[in-house]
């Protein structure tokens, strides 16, 4: 099972372990798929912010929130939720900072995955 003391509050590794049926290889595969999807979502978020496309921003943030919650990426899900709420308010002020935070969080999960391989 993938674990890190510093990431314990950011990621529910037990949830991922249960989702993967306690199969470490499948955990890695799920995280790899999640990170690719997250990368795509971050691209959509970045584009939506640049275009000031609030509906697209809300949709991309919502998708990332759901995918993150499914694999146990709690900090990513919480930050995506904040971004979704900003978009719902119709004001994207603060969206860029949250996108940057999401990028850092995804990179952190990716680094932890790489240390396991």
N, C-alpha and C positions, 0 to 999 in steps of 0.2 A: 504494500500500500504506500502511495506517495504521501510523505509527511514533511512538515517543516514547522518548527516552533514559531517563527515569525509570521508564517502564513496561516497559523491556526485560526486566528480570528477573521481572516480574509477569505478563507476557503474551507468548506466542510468536506474534508478528505474522507470522513466516514461515509458521507452521503455518496460520494463518487465510488467508494469501495463497494457499497451496497448496490448501486446502480450497475456496476460491472460484475456483480456476482462474485466478488472477492477475487477476481482474476486480474493480476497486475498488468499483464499485456493488454487486456481489454481496457483497463483504466487509461493506459497510455494512448491507446487508439481513440478512445472517447475524447480525451483531452486534445489530441491532435486535430480531430474533426472540429471540436468546439473552437479551438484557437483559429482555425482557418475561417470558420463562420464568423467569429468575432472580428477578425481582420476585415472581412467583407462588410460587416456591419459598421465598423469604424470608418471605412471608406465612404459608405453611404451617409453616415453622420457628418463627416467632414464636408462632403459635397452639399448636403442639405444646409449646413450652417453657412457655407460660402454663398449659396444661392438664396439664402434666407427663406428656404422652403420649409415652413413650419410643419405641415402635414407629413412630409417625408422624414423630417427629423423625429417627430413623435413616433412614426411607424418603425423606424430603424432602432430607436432607443427601446421601444417596447419589445421588439424581436430579440435584441441583445439581452434585455432584462430576463425574458423567459428562458432563453438558452442558458444563461448564466445560472439562474436558479435551478435548472434541471440538473446541472453537473456539480452544484455545490459552490459555485463561485459567488459567494455572498457579497463581497465588497464590490465586485463588478455589477451584480444585480442591483445593489443599493444605489450605486452611482448612476447606472442606466435609468433607474426609476426616478432619480432626481432630474435627470435630463429630460425624461418623458414628461414630468410634471411642468418643467420650464416651458417645454413646447406647448403643452396643453394650455398654459396661461397666455400663449400668444406672443410672448416676449422671449427672445433668445439671448438676452443679456446673461452672461455667465455660462452659456453653452460651450464656448470654446475651452474654458478652463476645465469643465467636466469632461470634455472629449480628451483633453490631455491627460487627465487623471485616469480615464478608462484605458488609454494607451499604456500608461505606466503599469496599471494593474494587470493588463494582459501580458505585458512583457515579463512581469514578475512570475506569472503562472507558467509562461513559456520557459523561463530560466529554470524553474523547479522541475519541469518535465525533462529538460535537457540533462540536468544533474542525475536524474534517475536512469537515463539510458546508458 
